[in-house]
Amino acid sequence: MLNLISRFVRNDSGAAAVEYGLLVALIAAVLIIIVGFLGQSLQQIFLTVCTAISNAATAAGGAGPTCAIA
């Protein structure tokens, strides 16, 4: 019985899986935060480009795209 307890205490095979799980969770959290911050900037960039295209098309006598933020 003492040998069984000793082997159980020394067994660390599950520790690596837990560490990998924590790393994946940390990476996912960082990616979510980055996408949240960049999402607003990218949305503004696309809106600026769409507005420029729409203005150029209107000035050329055509119908430009509708620039809407979803």
N, C-alpha and C positions, 0 to 999 in steps of 0.2 A: 504494500500500500504506500509506503514511504517512497519507493522507487517511482510509482505512478505519479505522485504529487510532484516529485522532483522533475520528472520529464515534462509535466504540464507547466511548471513554472519556467523552465528553460525554453519551451516551445514559443518561438516568436514568428511563426510563419504567417500569421494573420496581420502582423504589424505592417508589413510592406503594403498590403492591400488597403489598410486604413490610411496610411500615409499618401498613397496614390489618390485615394478618394478625396482627401483634404486638398491636395494639390489641384485636382480637377475642379473642385468647388471654388477654390481661390481664383483660378484662371477664369472660370465662368463669371464670377463676380466682377473681376477687373474688366472683362470684355463687355459686360452689360453696362458698366459705368462709362467706358470709353464710347460705346455706341450711343449712349444717352447724350453725352456731351457733343459728339461729332454730328449727331443727327440734326440738331438745330442749325449748325453751321452749314452742313450740306444742303439742307432745305433752303436756306437763304441764298446759297450759291446758285442752285437750280432755278430759283425764282428770279434772280437777277439775269441769268442767261435767257430764260424764257421771255422775260420782259423786253430784253434787248432784241430778241428775234421778232417778237410781236411788233415792236416799234419799227423795226427795219421793214417788215412785210407791209405794214400799214403805210409807211412812207413811200413804198414802191407801188402802192395802189392795190395791193392784195389784202386778203384777210389773214391776219396773224393768228397764232395759236392762243387759246384761252389759258392764261396762267392762273391756276387756282391752287391753293394750299389745302391738301386733304387732311 
